[in-house]
């Protein structure tokens, strides 16, 4: 079984379009694990619950997690589905976080700040390398913003840690952003 294809398919379902697989997520962004398995059978004939367990366990980015003793599964971040809001706990972020994007939106972001756009949250990375990797998905010339996350946090901005190197926030005003010059 192609693990990359499985991961991308599950991301598509749990982050963006569960309805394409006749699934409906709970408000906490989860779905019954057995229902997801059944929905995946057409695309992945021999898929088992153990395949999902291994995918969750071995995913370095922490994209997915189980709930209720593996009875339910969810994507930890990246949702664009309205009404889905995992129960994230606000945390104190590191002093600096990073956000990678396309050059054509650089000026707009410098004025208006970062907004979630088609997602439910703005995604921020702990390191420059990860921010570049994210940006390279949409452009060959990434623009990296340096975020004064701790300063924003002290001013009342909430941050949520959803994976080892990923933080989310609702939006960020331009006052907390600067371009990273390498």
VMD Tcl script that builds the backbone (N, CA, C; Angstrom):
set m [mol new atoms 546]
animate dup $m
set s [atomselect $m all]
$s set {name element resname resid chain x y z} {
  {N N UNK 1 A 0.848 -1.182 0.000}
  {CA C UNK 1 A 0.000 0.000 0.000}
  {C C UNK 1 A 0.891 1.243 0.000}
  {N N UNK 2 A 0.531 2.201 -0.817}
  {CA C UNK 2 A 1.280 3.450 -0.911}
  {C C UNK 2 A 0.922 4.353 0.273}
  {N N UNK 3 A 1.870 4.475 1.222}
  {CA C UNK 3 A 1.618 5.233 2.466}
  {C C UNK 3 A 1.421 6.721 2.193}
  {N N UNK 4 A 2.149 7.274 1.216}
  {CA C UNK 4 A 2.006 8.699 0.886}
  {C C UNK 4 A 0.613 8.970 0.326}
  {N N UNK 5 A 0.165 8.102 -0.568}
  {CA C UNK 5 A -1.170 8.264 -1.149}
  {C C UNK 5 A -2.239 8.129 -0.063}
  {N N UNK 6 A -2.052 7.192 0.853}
  {CA C UNK 6 A -3.001 7.010 1.947}
  {C C UNK 6 A -3.046 8.266 2.818}
  {N N UNK 7 A -1.886 8.800 3.178}
  {CA C UNK 7 A -1.822 9.995 4.013}
  {C C UNK 7 A -2.494 11.186 3.332}
  {N N UNK 8 A -2.227 11.362 2.053}
  {CA C UNK 8 A -2.835 12.478 1.308}
  {C C UNK 8 A -4.346 12.312 1.204}
  {N N UNK 9 A -4.800 11.093 0.995}
  {CA C UNK 9 A -6.239 10.839 0.898}
  {C C UNK 9 A -6.927 11.127 2.229}
  {N N UNK 10 A -6.333 10.660 3.313}
  {CA C UNK 10 A -6.926 10.902 4.632}
  {C C UNK 10 A -6.892 12.388 4.969}
  {N N UNK 11 A -5.818 13.082 4.607}
  {CA C UNK 11 A -5.755 14.533 4.810}
  {C C UNK 11 A -6.882 15.222 4.052}
  {N N UNK 12 A -7.078 14.823 2.809}
  {CA C UNK 12 A -8.146 15.401 1.986}
  {C C UNK 12 A -9.507 15.203 2.652}
  {N N UNK 13 A -9.737 14.005 3.133}
  {CA C UNK 13 A -11.025 13.692 3.773}
  {C C UNK 13 A -11.197 14.457 5.075}
  {N N UNK 14 A -10.234 14.337 5.978}
  {CA C UNK 14 A -10.398 14.865 7.326}
  {C C UNK 14 A -10.146 16.368 7.438}
  {N N UNK 15 A -9.483 16.957 6.447}
  {CA C UNK 15 A -9.228 18.394 6.488}
  {C C UNK 15 A -10.182 19.205 5.619}
  {N N UNK 16 A -10.633 18.600 4.508}
  {CA C UNK 16 A -11.336 19.419 3.524}
  {C C UNK 16 A -12.680 18.889 3.016}
  {N N UNK 17 A -12.744 17.621 2.646}
  {CA C UNK 17 A -13.947 17.138 1.966}
  {C C UNK 17 A -14.416 15.758 2.422}
  {N N UNK 18 A -14.876 15.637 3.654}
  {CA C UNK 18 A -15.400 14.337 4.100}
  {C C UNK 18 A -16.632 13.921 3.299}
  {N N UNK 19 A -17.376 14.903 2.818}
  {CA C UNK 19 A -18.600 14.596 2.072}
  {C C UNK 19 A -18.319 13.832 0.782}
  {N N UNK 20 A -17.131 13.990 0.196}
  {CA C UNK 20 A -16.769 13.246 -1.015}
  {C C UNK 20 A -16.680 11.747 -0.750}
  {N N UNK 21 A -16.582 11.370 0.513}
  {CA C UNK 21 A -16.504 9.967 0.914}
  {C C UNK 21 A -17.699 9.584 1.794}
  {N N UNK 22 A -18.767 10.389 1.687}
  {CA C UNK 22 A -20.001 10.169 2.449}
  {C C UNK 22 A -19.755 10.118 3.956}
  {N N UNK 23 A -18.875 10.989 4.432}
  {CA C UNK 23 A -18.590 11.080 5.855}
  {C C UNK 23 A -18.960 12.470 6.363}
  {N N UNK 24 A -19.253 12.547 7.647}
  {CA C UNK 24 A -19.532 13.830 8.287}
  {C C UNK 24 A -18.715 13.879 9.572}
  {N N UNK 25 A -17.932 14.939 9.706}
  {CA C UNK 25 A -17.103 15.085 10.892}
  {C C UNK 25 A -17.912 15.656 12.048}
  {N N UNK 26 A -17.541 15.258 13.234}
  {CA C UNK 26 A -18.104 15.869 14.436}
  {C C UNK 26 A -17.471 17.258 14.589}
  {N N UNK 27 A -18.054 18.107 15.426}
  {CA C UNK 27 A -17.461 19.438 15.627}
  {C C UNK 27 A -16.003 19.401 16.094}
  {N N UNK 28 A -15.575 18.310 16.737}
  {CA C UNK 28 A -14.175 18.212 17.173}
  {C C UNK 28 A -13.261 17.719 16.050}
  {N N UNK 29 A -13.784 17.670 14.835}
  {CA C UNK 29 A -13.053 17.294 13.618}
  {C C UNK 29 A -12.794 15.804 13.494}
  {N N UNK 30 A -13.468 14.996 14.272}
  {CA C UNK 30 A -13.218 13.551 14.227}
  {C C UNK 30 A -14.339 12.809 13.509}
  {N N UNK 31 A -14.007 11.593 13.123}
  {CA C UNK 31 A -14.952 10.679 12.506}
  {C C UNK 31 A -14.651 9.299 13.097}
  {N N UNK 32 A -15.650 8.431 13.099}
  {CA C UNK 32 A -15.412 7.077 13.601}
  {C C UNK 32 A -14.372 6.379 12.722}
  {N N UNK 33 A -13.417 5.755 13.360}
  {CA C UNK 33 A -12.332 5.087 12.649}
  {C C UNK 33 A -12.877 4.015 11.707}
  {N N UNK 34 A -13.853 3.242 12.159}
  {CA C UNK 34 A -14.432 2.194 11.311}
  {C C UNK 34 A -15.139 2.784 10.089}
  {N N UNK 35 A -15.775 3.930 10.252}
  {CA C UNK 35 A -16.432 4.588 9.113}
  {C C UNK 35 A -15.393 5.054 8.089}
  {N N UNK 36 A -14.282 5.616 8.586}
  {CA C UNK 36 A -13.220 6.048 7.677}
  {C C UNK 36 A -12.646 4.851 6.935}
  {N N UNK 37 A -12.403 3.762 7.636}
  {CA C UNK 37 A -11.889 2.549 6.995}
  {C C UNK 37 A -12.823 2.074 5.890}
  {N N UNK 38 A -14.097 2.058 6.184}
  {CA C UNK 38 A -15.083 1.615 5.189}
  {C C UNK 38 A -15.065 2.536 3.962}
  {N N UNK 39 A -14.961 3.840 4.206}
  {CA C UNK 39 A -14.941 4.808 3.104}
  {C C UNK 39 A -13.678 4.676 2.250}
  {N N UNK 40 A -12.597 4.201 2.844}
  {CA C UNK 40 A -11.328 4.060 2.126}
  {C C UNK 40 A -11.218 2.751 1.340}
  {N N UNK 41 A -12.115 1.798 1.582}
  {CA C UNK 41 A -12.016 0.456 0.978}
  {C C UNK 41 A -12.011 0.487 -0.551}
  {N N UNK 42 A -12.749 1.419 -1.169}
  {CA C UNK 42 A -12.773 1.481 -2.634}
  {C C UNK 42 A -11.404 1.855 -3.215}
  {N N UNK 43 A -10.702 2.719 -2.528}
  {CA C UNK 43 A -9.426 3.214 -3.013}
  {C C UNK 43 A -8.236 2.369 -2.534}
  {N N UNK 44 A -8.381 1.787 -1.347}
  {CA C UNK 44 A -7.325 0.971 -0.741}
  {C C UNK 44 A -7.949 -0.358 -0.312}
  {N N UNK 45 A -7.954 -1.318 -1.217}
  {CA C UNK 45 A -8.680 -2.578 -1.037}
  {C C UNK 45 A -8.447 -3.288 0.287}
  {N N UNK 46 A -7.215 -3.458 0.656}
  {CA C UNK 46 A -6.884 -4.287 1.814}
  {C C UNK 46 A -6.561 -3.472 3.065}
  {N N UNK 47 A -7.034 -2.259 3.152}
  {CA C UNK 47 A -6.695 -1.404 4.292}
  {C C UNK 47 A -7.262 -1.975 5.590}
  {N N UNK 48 A -6.468 -1.858 6.647}
  {CA C UNK 48 A -6.894 -2.355 7.958}
  {C C UNK 48 A -6.750 -1.243 8.995}
  {N N UNK 49 A -7.313 -1.483 10.145}
  {CA C UNK 49 A -7.170 -0.530 11.242}
  {C C UNK 49 A -5.696 -0.388 11.625}
  {N N UNK 50 A -4.958 -1.471 11.527}
  {CA C UNK 50 A -3.530 -1.421 11.829}
  {C C UNK 50 A -2.782 -0.488 10.871}
  {N N UNK 51 A -3.222 -0.418 9.607}
  {CA C UNK 51 A -2.612 0.519 8.656}
  {C C UNK 51 A -2.791 1.957 9.148}
  {N N UNK 52 A -3.983 2.262 9.648}
  {CA C UNK 52 A -4.235 3.610 10.191}
  {C C UNK 52 A -3.401 3.864 11.446}
  {N N UNK 53 A -3.323 2.869 12.298}
  {CA C UNK 53 A -2.536 3.003 13.533}
  {C C UNK 53 A -1.076 3.302 13.186}
  {N N UNK 54 A -0.532 2.582 12.225}
  {CA C UNK 54 A 0.864 2.799 11.820}
  {C C UNK 54 A 1.048 4.170 11.171}
  {N N UNK 55 A 0.078 4.594 10.372}
  {CA C UNK 55 A 0.147 5.913 9.737}
  {C C UNK 55 A 0.196 7.015 10.794}
  {N N UNK 56 A -0.685 6.950 11.777}
  {CA C UNK 56 A -0.722 7.953 12.847}
  {C C UNK 56 A 0.570 7.908 13.660}
  {N N UNK 57 A 0.988 6.714 14.001}
  {CA C UNK 57 A 2.178 6.527 14.849}
  {C C UNK 57 A 3.454 7.017 14.168}
  {N N UNK 58 A 3.582 6.793 12.866}
  {CA C UNK 58 A 4.829 7.083 12.160}
  {C C UNK 58 A 4.860 8.418 11.428}
  {N N UNK 59 A 3.799 9.200 11.536}
  {CA C UNK 59 A 3.751 10.485 10.840}
  {C C UNK 59 A 4.554 11.526 11.621}
  {N N UNK 60 A 5.693 11.908 11.086}
  {CA C UNK 60 A 6.600 12.842 11.766}
  {C C UNK 60 A 5.975 14.219 11.983}
  {N N UNK 61 A 5.025 14.592 11.148}
  {CA C UNK 61 A 4.407 15.915 11.275}
  {C C UNK 61 A 3.214 15.922 12.228}
  {N N UNK 62 A 2.828 14.792 12.744}
  {CA C UNK 62 A 1.714 14.745 13.684}
  {C C UNK 62 A 0.403 15.209 13.085}
  {N N UNK 63 A 0.144 14.829 11.840}
  {CA C UNK 63 A -1.063 15.278 11.139}
  {C C UNK 63 A -2.360 14.725 11.728}
  {N N UNK 64 A -2.290 13.515 12.291}
  {CA C UNK 64 A -3.507 12.834 12.731}
  {C C UNK 64 A -3.388 12.351 14.169}
  {N N UNK 65 A -4.534 12.144 14.789}
  {CA C UNK 65 A -4.536 11.525 16.121}
  {C C UNK 65 A -5.823 10.745 16.309}
  {N N UNK 66 A -5.749 9.802 17.211}
  {CA C UNK 66 A -6.919 9.017 17.591}
  {C C UNK 66 A -7.543 9.613 18.845}
  {N N UNK 67 A -8.827 9.420 18.978}
  {CA C UNK 67 A -9.575 9.814 20.166}
  {C C UNK 67 A -10.341 8.592 20.661}
  {N N UNK 68 A -10.744 8.626 21.904}
  {CA C UNK 68 A -11.587 7.573 22.484}
  {C C UNK 68 A -11.018 6.170 22.240}
  {N N UNK 69 A -9.768 5.982 22.613}
  {CA C UNK 69 A -9.133 4.675 22.489}
  {C C UNK 69 A -9.202 4.122 21.056}
  {N N UNK 70 A -8.887 4.988 20.096}
  {CA C UNK 70 A -8.830 4.661 18.663}
  {C C UNK 70 A -10.194 4.421 18.019}
  {N N UNK 71 A -11.261 4.776 18.702}
  {CA C UNK 71 A -12.592 4.636 18.092}
  {C C UNK 71 A -12.869 5.759 17.094}
  {N N UNK 72 A -12.163 6.893 17.280}
  {CA C UNK 72 A -12.338 8.036 16.404}
  {C C UNK 72 A -10.954 8.514 15.960}
  {N N UNK 73 A -10.919 9.161 14.797}
  {CA C UNK 73 A -9.670 9.692 14.258}
  {C C UNK 73 A -9.941 11.099 13.732}
  {N N UNK 74 A -8.909 11.948 13.782}
  {CA C UNK 74 A -9.056 13.297 13.233}
  {C C UNK 74 A -7.726 13.805 12.703}
  {N N UNK 75 A -7.819 14.809 11.836}
  {CA C UNK 75 A -6.639 15.565 11.427}
  {C C UNK 75 A -6.412 16.602 12.522}
  {N N UNK 76 A -5.180 16.802 12.915}
  {CA C UNK 76 A -4.875 17.722 14.005}
  {C C UNK 76 A -4.865 19.181 13.586}
  {N N UNK 77 A -4.670 19.449 12.304}
  {CA C UNK 77 A -4.631 20.824 11.815}
  {C C UNK 77 A -4.877 20.827 10.313}
  {N N UNK 78 A -5.057 22.017 9.752}
  {CA C UNK 78 A -5.219 22.155 8.307}
  {C C UNK 78 A -6.651 22.153 7.823}
  {N N UNK 79 A -7.617 22.268 8.702}
  {CA C UNK 79 A -9.020 22.181 8.329}
  {C C UNK 79 A -9.506 23.409 7.567}
  {N N UNK 80 A -10.319 23.157 6.559}
  {CA C UNK 80 A -10.997 24.239 5.848}
  {C C UNK 80 A -12.518 24.050 5.918}
  {N N UNK 81 A -12.964 23.150 6.761}
  {CA C UNK 81 A -14.385 22.821 6.877}
  {C C UNK 81 A -15.041 23.733 7.906}
  {N N UNK 82 A -16.065 24.432 7.473}
  {CA C UNK 82 A -16.772 25.333 8.380}
  {C C UNK 82 A -17.467 24.536 9.484}
  {N N UNK 83 A -17.400 25.062 10.695}
  {CA C UNK 83 A -18.069 24.419 11.820}
  {C C UNK 83 A -17.250 23.348 12.511}
  {N N UNK 84 A -16.071 23.072 11.970}
  {CA C UNK 84 A -15.188 22.080 12.582}
  {C C UNK 84 A -14.145 22.843 13.387}
  {N N UNK 85 A -14.050 22.512 14.653}
  {CA C UNK 85 A -13.125 23.222 15.515}
  {C C UNK 85 A -12.616 22.289 16.609}
  {N N UNK 86 A -11.481 21.632 16.345}
  {CA C UNK 86 A -10.935 20.767 17.393}
  {C C UNK 86 A -10.726 21.557 18.678}
  {N N UNK 87 A -10.802 20.887 19.770}
  {CA C UNK 87 A -10.685 21.527 21.078}
  {C C UNK 87 A -9.213 21.798 21.394}
  {N N UNK 88 A -8.661 22.805 20.716}
  {CA C UNK 88 A -7.267 23.162 20.939}
  {C C UNK 88 A -7.140 23.917 22.260}
  {N N UNK 89 A -6.039 23.692 22.933}
  {CA C UNK 89 A -5.729 24.409 24.164}
  {C C UNK 89 A -4.685 25.477 23.856}
  {N N UNK 90 A -4.981 26.711 24.264}
  {CA C UNK 90 A -4.034 27.800 24.039}
  {C C UNK 90 A -2.753 27.535 24.822}
  {N N UNK 91 A -1.624 27.830 24.186}
  {CA C UNK 91 A -0.305 27.623 24.803}
  {C C UNK 91 A 0.562 28.851 24.572}
  {N N UNK 92 A 1.600 28.956 25.380}
  {CA C UNK 92 A 2.594 30.003 25.200}
  {C C UNK 92 A 3.513 29.564 24.058}
  {N N UNK 93 A 3.624 30.369 22.999}
  {CA C UNK 93 A 4.456 29.967 21.861}
  {C C UNK 93 A 5.926 30.303 22.091}
  {N N UNK 94 A 6.788 29.811 21.221}
  {CA C UNK 94 A 8.181 30.244 21.278}
  {C C UNK 94 A 8.263 31.739 20.921}
  {N N UNK 95 A 9.395 32.329 21.160}
  {CA C UNK 95 A 9.548 33.759 20.874}
  {C C UNK 95 A 9.291 34.058 19.399}
  {N N UNK 96 A 9.816 33.217 18.521}
  {CA C UNK 96 A 9.705 33.440 17.077}
  {C C UNK 96 A 9.099 32.219 16.393}
  {N N UNK 97 A 8.185 32.469 15.461}
  {CA C UNK 97 A 7.646 31.442 14.572}
  {C C UNK 97 A 7.788 31.960 13.147}
  {N N UNK 98 A 7.522 31.093 12.156}
  {CA C UNK 98 A 7.711 31.467 10.755}
  {C C UNK 98 A 6.500 31.060 9.921}
  {N N UNK 99 A 6.319 31.802 8.835}
  {CA C UNK 99 A 5.229 31.503 7.905}
  {C C UNK 99 A 5.761 31.670 6.488}
  {N N UNK 100 A 5.599 30.636 5.668}
  {CA C UNK 100 A 6.040 30.690 4.280}
  {C C UNK 100 A 4.880 30.898 3.343}
  {N N UNK 101 A 5.102 31.709 2.308}
  {CA C UNK 101 A 4.030 32.007 1.356}
  {C C UNK 101 A 4.600 32.369 -0.012}
  {N N UNK 102 A 3.722 32.828 -0.903}
  {CA C UNK 102 A 4.079 33.194 -2.275}
  {C C UNK 102 A 4.469 34.681 -2.359}
  {N N UNK 103 A 5.377 35.042 -3.260}
  {CA C UNK 103 A 5.810 36.442 -3.377}
  {C C UNK 103 A 4.673 37.407 -3.742}
  {N N UNK 104 A 3.707 36.942 -4.502}
  {CA C UNK 104 A 2.640 37.850 -4.954}
  {C C UNK 104 A 1.708 38.319 -3.834}
  {N N UNK 105 A 1.752 37.689 -2.661}
  {CA C UNK 105 A 0.904 38.142 -1.552}
  {C C UNK 105 A 1.706 38.863 -0.460}
  {N N UNK 106 A 2.988 39.004 -0.680}
  {CA C UNK 106 A 3.889 39.613 0.311}
  {C C UNK 106 A 3.432 41.006 0.734}
  {N N UNK 107 A 3.177 41.886 -0.210}
  {CA C UNK 107 A 2.805 43.274 0.118}
  {C C UNK 107 A 1.470 43.337 0.862}
  {N N UNK 108 A 0.522 42.549 0.428}
  {CA C UNK 108 A -0.784 42.513 1.089}
  {C C UNK 108 A -0.641 42.076 2.554}
  {N N UNK 109 A 0.180 41.072 2.790}
  {CA C UNK 109 A 0.404 40.575 4.151}
  {C C UNK 109 A 1.115 41.628 4.997}
  {N N UNK 110 A 2.061 42.339 4.393}
  {CA C UNK 110 A 2.786 43.379 5.134}
  {C C UNK 110 A 1.835 44.481 5.620}
  {N N UNK 111 A 0.743 44.685 4.912}
  {CA C UNK 111 A -0.238 45.714 5.285}
  {C C UNK 111 A -1.334 45.142 6.184}
  {N N UNK 112 A -1.932 44.045 5.754}
  {CA C UNK 112 A -3.119 43.501 6.437}
  {C C UNK 112 A -2.803 42.419 7.472}
  {N N UNK 113 A -1.598 41.893 7.471}
  {CA C UNK 113 A -1.259 40.809 8.379}
  {C C UNK 113 A -1.618 39.459 7.787}
  {N N UNK 114 A -1.478 38.427 8.585}
  {CA C UNK 114 A -1.786 37.062 8.151}
  {C C UNK 114 A -3.208 36.695 8.544}
  {N N UNK 115 A -3.941 36.145 7.591}
  {CA C UNK 115 A -5.315 35.698 7.821}
  {C C UNK 115 A -5.420 34.249 7.363}
  {N N UNK 116 A -6.385 33.507 7.892}
  {CA C UNK 116 A -6.469 32.085 7.547}
  {C C UNK 116 A -6.855 31.787 6.102}
  {N N UNK 117 A -7.399 32.756 5.422}
  {CA C UNK 117 A -7.846 32.596 4.036}
  {C C UNK 117 A -8.811 31.407 3.936}
  {N N UNK 118 A -8.494 30.352 3.186}
  {CA C UNK 118 A -9.420 29.236 3.026}
  {C C UNK 118 A -9.363 28.214 4.150}
  {N N UNK 119 A -8.556 28.467 5.154}
  {CA C UNK 119 A -8.423 27.545 6.276}
  {C C UNK 119 A -9.108 28.124 7.507}
  {N N UNK 120 A -9.168 27.352 8.557}
  {CA C UNK 120 A -9.765 27.834 9.795}
  {C C UNK 120 A -8.771 28.604 10.653}
  {N N UNK 121 A -7.471 28.372 10.435}
  {CA C UNK 121 A -6.420 29.032 11.206}
  {C C UNK 121 A -5.231 29.356 10.314}
  {N N UNK 122 A -4.401 30.280 10.780}
  {CA C UNK 122 A -3.114 30.565 10.158}
  {C C UNK 122 A -2.128 29.526 10.693}
  {N N UNK 123 A -1.353 28.935 9.812}
  {CA C UNK 123 A -0.377 27.918 10.190}
  {C C UNK 123 A 1.004 28.543 10.299}
  {N N UNK 124 A 1.670 28.254 11.402}
  {CA C UNK 124 A 2.996 28.795 11.657}
  {C C UNK 124 A 3.950 27.651 11.966}
  {N N UNK 125 A 5.194 27.818 11.560}
  {CA C UNK 125 A 6.204 26.778 11.755}
  {C C UNK 125 A 7.241 27.222 12.775}
  {N N UNK 126 A 7.792 26.250 13.481}
  {CA C UNK 126 A 8.827 26.526 14.469}
  {C C UNK 126 A 10.136 26.930 13.780}
  {N N UNK 127 A 10.397 26.357 12.609}
  {CA C UNK 127 A 11.657 26.630 11.922}
  {C C UNK 127 A 11.477 27.165 10.514}
  {N N UNK 128 A 12.524 27.799 10.024}
  {CA C UNK 128 A 12.529 28.360 8.672}
  {C C UNK 128 A 12.402 27.243 7.631}
  {N N UNK 129 A 13.105 26.134 7.869}
  {CA C UNK 129 A 13.101 25.015 6.921}
  {C C UNK 129 A 11.673 24.518 6.650}
  {N N UNK 130 A 10.886 24.333 7.709}
  {CA C UNK 130 A 9.508 23.861 7.542}
  {C C UNK 130 A 8.649 24.911 6.845}
  {N N UNK 131 A 8.837 26.190 7.184}
  {CA C UNK 131 A 8.077 27.270 6.531}
  {C C UNK 131 A 8.379 27.303 5.029}
  {N N UNK 132 A 9.628 27.099 4.669}
  {CA C UNK 132 A 10.001 27.059 3.245}
  {C C UNK 132 A 9.353 25.868 2.552}
  {N N UNK 133 A 9.383 24.743 3.225}
  {CA C UNK 133 A 8.796 23.521 2.668}
  {C C UNK 133 A 7.309 23.736 2.359}
  {N N UNK 134 A 6.614 24.377 3.282}
  {CA C UNK 134 A 5.195 24.684 3.079}
  {C C UNK 134 A 5.024 25.611 1.877}
  {N N UNK 135 A 5.842 26.662 1.806}
  {CA C UNK 135 A 5.737 27.633 0.716}
  {C C UNK 135 A 6.077 27.018 -0.638}
  {N N UNK 136 A 7.052 26.105 -0.658}
  {CA C UNK 136 A 7.452 25.467 -1.920}
  {C C UNK 136 A 6.312 24.673 -2.555}
  {N N UNK 137 A 5.279 24.353 -1.804}
  {CA C UNK 137 A 4.118 23.659 -2.385}
  {C C UNK 137 A 3.354 24.563 -3.351}
  {N N UNK 138 A 3.527 25.886 -3.194}
  {CA C UNK 138 A 2.760 26.836 -4.002}
  {C C UNK 138 A 3.619 27.754 -4.872}
  {N N UNK 139 A 4.927 27.752 -4.633}
  {CA C UNK 139 A 5.792 28.655 -5.393}
  {C C UNK 139 A 7.219 28.123 -5.417}
  {N N UNK 140 A 7.978 28.545 -6.408}
  {CA C UNK 140 A 9.395 28.179 -6.459}
  {C C UNK 140 A 10.265 29.259 -5.812}
  {N N UNK 141 A 9.621 30.372 -5.417}
  {CA C UNK 141 A 10.355 31.475 -4.796}
  {C C UNK 141 A 9.669 31.878 -3.486}
  {N N UNK 142 A 9.834 31.090 -2.456}
  {CA C UNK 142 A 9.117 31.354 -1.213}
  {C C UNK 142 A 9.525 32.661 -0.518}
  {N N UNK 143 A 8.538 33.252 0.121}
  {CA C UNK 143 A 8.744 34.418 0.968}
  {C C UNK 143 A 8.487 33.934 2.390}
  {N N UNK 144 A 9.421 34.222 3.288}
  {CA C UNK 144 A 9.283 33.748 4.664}
  {C C UNK 144 A 9.100 34.951 5.596}
  {N N UNK 145 A 8.042 34.885 6.376}
  {CA C UNK 145 A 7.790 35.905 7.387}
  {C C UNK 145 A 8.262 35.398 8.742}
  {N N UNK 146 A 8.900 36.284 9.461}
  {CA C UNK 146 A 9.315 36.018 10.832}
  {C C UNK 146 A 8.221 36.609 11.728}
  {N N UNK 147 A 7.705 35.806 12.638}
  {CA C UNK 147 A 6.579 36.196 13.490}
  {C C UNK 147 A 7.061 36.388 14.922}
  {N N UNK 148 A 6.790 37.530 15.488}
  {CA C UNK 148 A 7.091 37.774 16.903}
  {C C UNK 148 A 5.940 37.194 17.731}
  {N N UNK 149 A 5.941 35.881 17.817}
  {CA C UNK 149 A 4.828 35.156 18.429}
  {C C UNK 149 A 4.680 35.440 19.923}
  {N N UNK 150 A 5.767 35.456 20.631}
  {CA C UNK 150 A 5.684 35.674 22.073}
  {C C UNK 150 A 5.166 37.083 22.389}
  {N N UNK 151 A 5.594 38.056 21.617}
  {CA C UNK 151 A 5.099 39.429 21.808}
  {C C UNK 151 A 3.595 39.495 21.519}
  {N N UNK 152 A 3.158 38.805 20.452}
  {CA C UNK 152 A 1.724 38.769 20.128}
  {C C UNK 152 A 0.945 38.061 21.233}
  {N N UNK 153 A 1.512 36.989 21.757}
  {CA C UNK 153 A 0.881 36.244 22.846}
  {C C UNK 153 A 0.689 37.149 24.073}
  {N N UNK 154 A 1.717 37.905 24.431}
  {CA C UNK 154 A 1.620 38.803 25.592}
  {C C UNK 154 A 0.611 39.928 25.364}
  {N N UNK 155 A 0.302 40.190 24.100}
  {CA C UNK 155 A -0.704 41.206 23.773}
  {C C UNK 155 A -2.104 40.605 23.684}
  {N N UNK 156 A -2.241 39.300 23.944}
  {CA C UNK 156 A -3.558 38.666 23.972}
  {C C UNK 156 A -3.873 37.709 22.845}
  {N N UNK 157 A -2.943 37.492 21.930}
  {CA C UNK 157 A -3.166 36.578 20.806}
  {C C UNK 157 A -3.066 35.134 21.293}
  {N N UNK 158 A -4.010 34.290 20.922}
  {CA C UNK 158 A -3.961 32.869 21.275}
  {C C UNK 158 A -3.183 32.081 20.231}
  {N N UNK 159 A -2.411 31.137 20.713}
  {CA C UNK 159 A -1.671 30.212 19.858}
  {C C UNK 159 A -1.997 28.795 20.319}
  {N N UNK 160 A -2.019 27.870 19.357}
  {CA C UNK 160 A -2.349 26.486 19.649}
  {C C UNK 160 A -1.277 25.598 19.026}
  {N N UNK 161 A -0.682 24.736 19.820}
  {CA C UNK 161 A 0.316 23.796 19.304}
  {C C UNK 161 A -0.413 22.517 18.932}
  {N N UNK 162 A -0.353 22.167 17.652}
  {CA C UNK 162 A -1.107 21.004 17.183}
  {C C UNK 162 A -0.219 19.844 16.768}
  {N N UNK 163 A 1.051 20.109 16.617}
  {CA C UNK 163 A 2.018 19.074 16.264}
  {C C UNK 163 A 3.376 19.562 16.755}
  {N N UNK 164 A 4.365 18.735 16.625}
  {CA C UNK 164 A 5.690 19.067 17.170}
  {C C UNK 164 A 6.202 20.432 16.705}
  {N N UNK 165 A 6.052 20.723 15.426}
  {CA C UNK 165 A 6.605 21.959 14.871}
  {C C UNK 165 A 5.556 22.901 14.292}
  {N N UNK 166 A 4.289 22.686 14.611}
  {CA C UNK 166 A 3.205 23.482 14.034}
  {C C UNK 166 A 2.407 24.190 15.122}
  {N N UNK 167 A 2.199 25.479 14.907}
  {CA C UNK 167 A 1.323 26.279 15.768}
  {C C UNK 167 A 0.256 26.905 14.888}
  {N N UNK 168 A -0.898 27.128 15.471}
  {CA C UNK 168 A -2.001 27.791 14.775}
  {C C UNK 168 A -2.388 29.044 15.541}
  {N N UNK 169 A -2.968 29.998 14.826}
  {CA C UNK 169 A -3.561 31.172 15.447}
  {C C UNK 169 A -4.661 31.675 14.527}
  {N N UNK 170 A -5.548 32.515 15.065}
  {CA C UNK 170 A -6.684 33.008 14.275}
  {C C UNK 170 A -6.243 33.938 13.151}
  {N N UNK 171 A -5.392 34.880 13.484}
  {CA C UNK 171 A -4.840 35.834 12.527}
  {C C UNK 171 A -3.687 36.535 13.215}
  {N N UNK 172 A -2.896 37.249 12.458}
  {CA C UNK 172 A -1.788 38.008 13.047}
  {C C UNK 172 A -1.716 39.374 12.404}
  {N N UNK 173 A -1.708 40.401 13.216}
  {CA C UNK 173 A -1.577 41.749 12.691}
  {C C UNK 173 A -0.178 41.962 12.142}
  {N N UNK 174 A -0.057 42.845 11.169}
  {CA C UNK 174 A 1.216 43.122 10.513}
  {C C UNK 174 A 2.292 43.604 11.483}
  {N N UNK 175 A 1.894 44.181 12.610}
  {CA C UNK 175 A 2.860 44.675 13.615}
  {C C UNK 175 A 3.793 43.576 14.103}
  {N N UNK 176 A 3.374 42.333 14.025}
  {CA C UNK 176 A 4.172 41.214 14.544}
  {C C UNK 176 A 4.961 40.493 13.472}
  {N N UNK 177 A 4.941 41.023 12.251}
  {CA C UNK 177 A 5.568 40.361 11.120}
  {C C UNK 177 A 6.751 41.141 10.574}
  {N N UNK 178 A 7.740 40.433 10.113}
  {CA C UNK 178 A 8.816 41.042 9.334}
  {C C UNK 178 A 9.274 40.007 8.321}
  {N N UNK 179 A 9.839 40.484 7.247}
  {CA C UNK 179 A 10.357 39.574 6.222}
  {C C UNK 179 A 11.694 39.015 6.675}
  {N N UNK 180 A 11.865 37.741 6.460}
  {CA C UNK 180 A 13.131 37.099 6.800}
  {C C UNK 180 A 14.066 37.297 5.615}
  {N N UNK 181 A 15.177 37.936 5.841}
  {CA C UNK 181 A 16.154 38.146 4.773}
  {C C UNK 181 A 17.292 37.172 4.951}
  {N N UNK 182 A 17.455 36.304 3.973}
  {CA C UNK 182 A 18.537 35.313 4.085}
  {C C UNK 182 A 19.621 35.637 3.094}
}
mol reanalyze $m
mol bondsrecalc $m
mol representation Tube
mol addrep $m
